[in-house]
Amino acid sequence: MTPAQDPFYIVKDEIQDSIDKVQDTFNQWKQAPENTGEYVHLTRELLTTCESVQWQVDELEKAISVAERDPAYYGLNEVEIGKRRNWTSTARNQVVSIRRNVEAGKHKTAFGRSVNPSELGRSKQHIAQDNDDFIASESDQQMLLMKRQDDELDALSASVQRIGGVGLTIHEELVGQVLANIKNMG
């Protein structure tokens, strides 16, 4: 299977695009004056997006673990599995680093440079774009959350069906035992 056809590389590229966007937003966050709406907005966006990317990396790692159990079935070898594990590890570290910096509230002084006030001016167009990006990000997060909930509900439904089947089997056995006891008594 060529990298263009391999689902790992398709998902990897999507995640890398997300990481690149997170890094761009992080750079904007470092430039934003603290205690402003923009700073608060960027902080929320970064934390939400980092969580989303971490979840995507977790899911990709689960897929790698499945492939690792039978690499030949998926046309992989140990070297390729190792490359995939290294990439997900690096991706996770990038996102965790950004998230920690944001959570710690590190800002301009933490990055060793002061910011010229003229750099802080943002046009209304940029603010509108930031708002649109935030809304799109929130929408993506809601879709991701709904997908997770759907997956969990599907798993719960399957469990309930299994339990129901076990309950019916127990019921049938008990009825059979009661009938056998009645027959033996009579």
Secondary structure, DSSP 8 states (H G I E B T S, - for coil): --TTT-HHHHHHHHHHHHHHHHHHHHHHHHHS-TTSHHHHHHHHHHHHHHHHHHHHHHHHHHHHHHHHHSGGGGT--HHHHHHHHHHHHHHHHHHHHHHHHHHTT--GGGGT----GGGG---HHHHHHHHHHHHHHHHHHHHHHHHHHHHHHHHHHHHHHHHHHHHHHHHHHHHHHHHHHHHHH-
